[in-house]
Amino acid sequence: MTADDVEKVETKYLYPDESHVMIVGNRDDFSESLSTLTEDGSVNEVDISIPRDPPSEQQAEPTASDKAAMAEGQKLMASVKEALGGSAFDQVESMRVVTDQGGNESTLLIQLPNKLRTEMSTPMGSIMVVDDGETMTMNTPKGKRTAPPSARQQIKGQLWRSLPYLLVNLDHEDLSVKATGEETTEGTTYETVEVQPPAGDAYTLYLDPQTMRPRRLTLTTMNPRAGEVSVKQVFSDYKEVSGLMIPHTTETTQSSQQGEQTSTATIQSLEVNPDLEANTFTMDTQSEE
């Protein structure tokens, strides 16, 4: 094959004026605008990014009924906030919560809007989780590592099920609440609100219509080993702390095909707006005494 042969084939089959150049990648990573590669500066962009949620889970445009339910849900949650402390929640910038669960003590530090640090003792050793607002790092008996997105979502989801954290963040743009009507369970009728937090599974709050205090929480989640797990939490022993009424006892029951398991967590101390060291939300911080 000669150069002339190649030129003949090129002339017959290739049409540079009608050709197209396809570039695949993240445009934010390109050093220059793609328009510099064309004569007239025109670029046809096609979004081929993978959706965050499966098609079945992507939210459709809310109906008029959905909008009414969301408005009622916001109204109910505003009543909950007012009943449990009102404007006192607006003064919260950080919290320190010490909890005992089955003899294992954990300390949770939160700094709004998105930093957390938790230290806990377990039969397998101590565990520390630190989130500086951008990255979550975990230090376990197996070593230190950056938490994968799935683990970060799970831990953030647990935080969103904390009543004081939820009520402090009611105006979060990615939080959705929807009234779901009355429900009677174990002889008591509650107002129910479905909560879809920015992270973690959706859950339902059961509100005492007389006091507007949340009394129960239910959700369904998936566990890699147990499969579908139904979770029920019962809140009790409300106490006032810095103007906030907080349930100090939470009984959690988890039911799956492997059986049922119940545990009780009790708040030992709760401090609003504590003094925090500058390096509290870095992994190198030493455990607090």
C-alpha positions in Angstrom: 0.0 0.0 0.0 1.4 3.4 -1.1 0.7 6.9 0.0 -1.2 7.5 -3.2 -3.5 4.5 -2.3 -4.2 6.0 1.1 -4.9 9.4 -0.5 -7.4 7.9 -3.0 -9.3 6.1 -0.2 -9.3 9.3 1.9 -10.6 11.4 -1.0 -13.4 8.9 -1.8 -14.6 8.0 1.7 -13.6 10.9 4.1 -15.3 14.3 4.1 -13.6 16.6 6.6 -16.1 19.3 6.0 -18.9 17.0 7.1 -17.1 15.2 9.9 -17.9 15.5 13.6 -15.6 15.3 16.6 -17.0 13.7 19.8 -15.4 14.4 23.1 -16.5 12.6 26.3 -15.6 13.9 29.7 -16.4 16.4 32.5 -16.4 19.9 30.9 -15.2 21.4 34.2 -12.0 19.4 33.8 -11.2 20.7 30.3 -8.4 23.3 30.2 -10.1 25.3 27.5 -13.6 25.8 26.1 -14.5 23.2 23.5 -15.6 26.1 21.2 -11.9 26.6 20.4 -11.9 23.4 18.5 -14.5 24.5 16.0 -14.3 27.1 13.2 -17.6 28.8 14.1 -17.4 28.2 17.9 -20.5 26.1 18.0 -20.7 23.0 20.3 -23.6 20.6 20.7 -23.6 19.3 24.2 -25.3 16.0 25.2 -25.7 15.1 28.8 -24.9 11.5 29.3 -24.4 11.6 33.1 -25.8 8.7 35.1 -28.9 9.7 37.2 -28.3 9.7 40.9 -31.5 7.7 41.4 -33.0 4.8 39.4 -35.8 5.9 37.0 -38.4 4.4 39.4 -37.1 6.6 42.2 -36.8 9.9 40.4 -39.4 12.3 41.7 -42.2 13.4 39.3 -43.6 16.9 39.4 -45.8 17.2 42.5 -49.5 17.2 42.0 -51.9 19.7 43.5 -52.7 17.1 46.1 -49.0 16.6 46.9 -48.5 20.4 47.2 -51.4 20.6 49.6 -50.0 17.7 51.7 -46.6 19.4 51.8 -48.0 22.7 52.9 -49.9 20.9 55.7 -46.8 19.0 56.6 -44.8 22.2 56.9 -47.6 23.7 59.1 -47.6 20.6 61.3 -43.8 20.7 61.7 -43.9 24.4 62.5 -46.4 23.5 65.3 -44.0 20.8 66.5 -41.1 23.3 66.6 -43.2 25.9 68.5 -44.3 23.3 71.0 -40.8 22.1 71.7 -39.0 25.4 72.0 -40.0 27.8 69.2 -37.3 30.4 68.6 -34.9 28.7 70.9 -34.1 26.3 68.0 -33.1 29.4 66.0 -30.3 30.1 68.5 -28.7 26.7 68.1 -25.3 26.7 66.4 -23.8 23.5 67.8 -24.6 20.7 70.2 -22.9 18.1 72.3 -24.9 15.0 73.1 -23.7 12.1 75.3 -25.8 8.9 75.0 -25.7 5.5 76.7 -27.0 2.5 74.8 -26.7 -0.9 76.4 -23.7 0.2 78.5 -21.9 1.7 75.4 -21.4 5.4 75.6 -21.2 7.7 72.6 -20.5 11.4 72.2 -21.9 13.4 69.3 -20.7 16.9 68.4 -22.6 18.9 65.8 -21.8 22.3 64.3 -24.3 23.7 61.9 -24.7 23.6 59.1 -22.9 20.3 58.2 -20.1 19.3 60.5 -20.1 16.4 63.0 -17.9 14.3 65.2 -18.9 11.2 67.0 -16.9 8.9 69.3 -18.3 5.7 70.6 -17.1 2.7 72.6 -18.1 -0.8 71.4 -17.1 -4.4 72.4 -14.8 -4.4 69.4 -13.0 -1.1 70.3 -13.4 2.6 69.9 -14.9 4.2 66.7 -14.5 7.8 65.7 -16.3 9.5 62.8 -15.5 13.1 61.7 -17.2 15.1 58.9 -15.7 18.5 58.2 -18.6 19.4 55.9 -16.9 18.0 52.8 -15.3 14.7 53.7 -16.2 12.1 56.3 -13.3 10.1 57.9 -13.7 7.0 60.0 -11.2 5.6 62.5 -12.1 2.1 63.6 -10.1 -0.8 65.1 -9.3 -1.7 61.5 -7.7 1.7 60.8 -8.4 5.1 59.4 -10.1 5.6 56.1 -12.3 8.0 54.1 -15.9 7.0 54.4 -17.4 5.9 51.1 -20.4 7.9 49.9 -22.9 5.2 51.0 -21.6 5.2 54.5 -21.6 9.0 54.7 -25.2 9.0 53.5 -26.2 6.4 56.1 -24.6 8.3 59.0 -26.1 11.6 57.8 -29.5 9.9 57.5 -29.2 8.9 61.1 -28.5 12.4 62.1 -31.6 13.7 60.2 -33.7 11.4 62.4 -32.5 13.3 65.5 -35.4 15.5 66.5 -33.4 18.6 67.6 -31.3 18.4 64.4 -34.5 18.1 62.3 -36.2 21.0 64.0 -33.1 23.3 63.7 -33.0 22.5 59.9 -36.7 22.8 59.0 -35.9 25.4 56.4 -33.3 23.2 54.6 -34.0 23.5 50.9 -33.6 19.7 50.3 -35.9 18.7 53.2 -39.4 17.6 52.3 -42.3 17.1 54.8 -45.8 15.9 53.8 -48.9 15.4 56.0 -50.2 11.9 55.6 -53.3 12.1 57.8 -54.3 10.5 61.1 -53.2 7.0 62.1 -54.3 4.9 65.1 -51.7 2.5 66.5 -51.8 0.6 69.7 -55.0 2.5 70.7 -53.6 6.0 70.2 -54.5 8.3 67.3 -51.6 10.4 65.9 -51.1 13.0 63.2 -48.5 11.7 60.8 -45.9 13.4 58.7 -43.7 11.8 56.1 -40.2 13.3 56.2 -37.8 13.0 53.2 -34.5 14.2 54.5 -31.6 15.4 52.3 -29.7 12.2 53.3 -30.9 8.7 54.3 -34.3 7.0 54.1 -37.7 8.7 54.3 -39.5 8.2 57.6 -42.8 8.9 59.3 -43.3 10.9 62.5 -46.3 10.3 64.7 -47.4 13.4 66.5 -49.4 13.6 69.7 -52.3 15.9 68.5 -52.7 17.4 72.0 -49.1 18.3 72.7 -47.6 18.1 69.1 -44.7 16.2 70.6 -43.3 13.4 68.3 -44.0 10.1 70.0 -43.0 7.6 67.4 -40.9 7.3 64.2 -41.1 4.5 61.6 -39.2 3.7 58.5 -38.2 0.9 56.2 -34.6 0.4 55.1 -32.4 -2.2 53.4 -29.6 -4.1 55.1 -27.1 -6.1 53.0 -27.4 -9.1 55.3 -30.9 -8.9 56.7 -32.7 -7.6 53.7 -35.7 -5.3 54.3 -35.7 -4.0 57.9 -38.6 -2.2 59.6 -37.6 0.3 62.2 -39.8 1.7 64.9 -38.6 4.3 67.5 -40.6 5.4 70.5 -39.7 8.8 72.1 -40.2 9.5 75.8 -38.9 11.3 78.9 -39.0 14.8 77.4 -36.8 17.3 79.3 -36.0 20.9 78.9 -32.5 21.9 77.9 -31.7 25.5 77.1 -35.3 26.2 76.2 -35.6 23.1 74.0 -37.9 20.1 75.0 -35.9 17.0 74.0 -36.9 13.3 74.4 -34.1 11.8 76.5 -35.1 8.1 75.9 -35.5 6.4 72.6 -36.5 2.8 72.3 -35.7 1.3 68.8 -37.1 -1.9 67.5 -35.7 -3.4 64.3 -37.7 -6.2 62.6 -36.5 -8.3 59.7 -36.6 -11.9 58.4 -33.9 -12.7 60.9 -36.1 -11.7 63.9 -36.7 -8.7 66.1 -34.2 -6.7 68.1 -34.9 -3.9 70.6 -32.4 -1.4 72.2 -32.8 1.7 74.3 -30.7 4.8 74.1 -30.7 7.3 76.9 -29.3 10.9 76.7 -26.9 11.4 79.6 -26.1 15.0 78.9 -27.0 17.5 76.2 -25.3 20.9 75.8 -26.4 23.6 73.4 -23.7 25.8 71.8 -20.8 24.4 73.8 -17.3 25.8 73.4 -15.5 23.8 70.7 -11.9 23.6 69.8 -10.9 24.8 66.4 -9.7 21.4 65.3 -12.8 19.5 66.7 -13.8 18.4 63.2 -10.5 17.1 62.1 -9.4 13.5 62.6 -6.2 14.4 64.4 -8.1 15.9 67.3 -7.6 14.0 70.5 -10.6 12.5 72.2 -12.2 14.9 74.7 -12.0 14.0 78.3 
